[in-house]
Amino acid sequence: MPGTPSIYYGSEWGLKGTRTPTDDRALRPALSLDQLRGASPQPELPAALARLASIRLNAPALRYGDYNEIFVASEQFAFSRNTQHESIIVLLNAAAVDVPFDVPVSLPNGTRLVDLLNPADEFRVDNGRLRVEKVHSCWARILQVSH
């Protein structure tokens, strides 16, 4: 999405906070990194966020490219970001199950896209469509046009 990504305090560890009608202190708990590293609710989350940040840093289209929504559903979303030299399509699945995507794209037939999250996975455009058999539950694919 356009703009600067932000993570609310504690979210990088999977901590939940609930604001009451009169108090929001639970949204800003005291954090001990040593304790969190050993007993985080979602111990893989910091590494996943670091990986996503690294991909964004190394893909100018994700920072500066134009933004186009290409698919919107209740638990899935797809958009493209494009610069003059780079095109990326992001597929997001918020469902509790793995799902396929079949989305229209404005790329030439045969265009090859490589998944930056899983570089061994690649896909091709066929008849103006991008078909991906599986996007894992609560995860994404970040597909970069390969030249």
N, C-alpha and C positions, 0 to 999 in steps of 0.2 A: 504494500500500500504506500502511497506517497506520504512523505513526512518522516520525521525522526522516530524510530522505534523507542518505546519506553516500557519499562517493567516496574510495576508498583513494588515498593519496599517489601521484601520477603517472598514475593512471587517467584523469584528465581530459584527458590528452594521448595516451592509447592506449598508454602504456608497459607492458611486461610485466615482471614480476619473478618469479623462481622461488626459493622457499626451499629450501635444501638441508637434509639431516637435522641438520646442526650449525650452520647459519648463516642468518640472515634479512636480512643487509645488502643483498642484491640487491633486496629489497622496498622499500628506502628509498634509492634512488640520489641523489647530488647532482644537483640540477636547475638548469639555466641557462635561464631563461625566454627570453632572447634566442635561444639555440640552438634551443629547442623551437619557437618561433614560425616559425623558418625551416626546420626539418627534423623536424617532428613525424611519428610514424608515422601519425597520423590527424589531419591539420590542421583538419578541419571539426568535430572532436569538441568542443572548448571552446565554440564558438558554439552547437552543438546542445544542450549541457548548459545553457548560459545561457538558451536559448529555453525549454527544459523548466522550468527554475527560475522563469522569468517567468510561464509559464502556471500553475504551482502557486501562486505568490504571488497571482495575480489570480483564482483560483478557490477560494473558501472550501470547497467540497465536497471538493476534493482534500486539504485540510489537516484539516478537522474532520468531514467527513461519515461516516456509517456506511459500512461496507465489506461488500460481498457479492460472492463469486465467482459468475460466471454461466457460465463455460466454462473447462475445463481439458483440454489435450491435451499431447502431448509437446513440441511446439514453438510452441503458441499458448496464449494465456491471455486471459481477459476478466473484468473486474470492474466494479462500479458503486460510486460514492461519492455519497451523497445527504445534503443538509441540508434543512431546511424550505423553503428558497428556491431550491435549485439541485440539479440532477441531472447527473451525468457518468458516461459509460461509456467505459472504456479498453480498447482492443483491442491486444494485443501479439503480434507475429509474430517468432519467433526463427529461423525457417527460412531456408534459403539461397535460397528462391524466394518470389515474391509469392503470397499466398493470399487466398481469400474467407473471410468470416465470416458465419455465419447463427446467431444466438444468441437464446434466449428472453429477453424483457424484460417487466417489469411496468409498461409505459407504455401509455396509451391509443392506439388505432389512429390513425394520422395524425400522431402527435407528430413534430415536426421536430427533428433533431439536427444541429448544425453542428460540423465538425471544427476544433478550436482550432489544430491544426498546419497545416491547409490550409483557411482560412476560406471559400474558394469551394466547398468540398465539403460537401454536406448530404445527409442520409438521413432516411427516414421509417419509422416503425413500421407494420408491416402484419400483422394477425392475431397480435399478441403476439410478433412476431419482428423483429429488426433484421438486415437483410441489407446487407452491405458487399461489393461485388464484388472490392475489392483492398485489402489491407494490404501495403505493400511489405516486402521482405525485411529482416529485422533492424530493423524500425521499428514504428511504432504509429499509432493514431488515438486522439485524445482528443475524444470526442463530448459536447458540452454540449447539453442540452435547450434549445431556443430558444422563448422566449415571445412 
